[in-house]
Amino acid sequence: MKVKHFIVAVLIAIFFVTAVFSFAAEDPWFIIKDKNGVCKVIQAKDKTPATIAGPYKTKDNAEKAKDKACAKEEKKK
């Protein structure tokens, strides 16, 4: 009987940890260019039509890549 209780407790703990980590996962960061031609870093679930680079795991990584991505976008024009 104690083995069954232990197994149930372990399964509940695994479920709890999985649920916490899935809710704690943040949306990725993208670099977009708005209709006025201004590059911005936003957090979104998916790419948008205005996305020019991304996804990035952190805002800092996206900010670092913003100048480079916007410069490449300017060269395309």
N, C-alpha and C positions, 0 to 999 in steps of 0.2 A: 504494500500500500504506500509506503514511503517513497518508493521509486516513481510511482505514478505522480505523486505530488511534486517531486523534484522535476520531472519531465515537464509537467504543466507550468511550473514556476519558470523554468528555463525558456519555454516557448513564449510565455507572457513577456519575459524580459527581452527576448529577441524582437518581438512585435513592437514593444515600447521604444526600444532603441531605433528600430527602423523607421517608425512613425516620426520620432523627434528629428532624425536626420533628414527625412524627406521634406518636412515642413521648414526646416532651417535652411535648406538649399535656396540660395538667392538666384534671381534671374540674371542672365548674363548682360554685359554692357556692350552697346553698339555705338558706332560713330555714324551720325546722319548729317545730311546737308538739307537744310530747310528751303522753302520756296524763295527766300531772299538770298540764298547762297551762303548762309552762315553754318559753319560746322559746329555740331554739338555732340556731347556724350550723353546718352540716355540709357536707362535700364528698361529692358523689355523681355517678354517671353520669347518672341520670335523676331526675325528680321522684318523690317518695314520696307515699303517701296523706296523710301529715302535713304536707306542704309548704304553706306559706302565702304564700311569695314566692320569687322567683328565676327563673331562674338569674342569678348574678352572676359576673363574670370573676375577681374577687379576693375574698379573705376580708375585706379592709378595706372594700370596697364593701358587702358583705353585713352587716358589723357596723354600718356607718353606717345602713343601711336597716332594721335589726332593730327598733329602738324604734318607728319609724313603722308598720311592718307589724304588729307585735304590738298596737299601739294600735288600728289599724283592725280587727283580728280581735276585740278586746274589744268594740268598738262594735257588731259584728254580733250579739252575744249579747243 
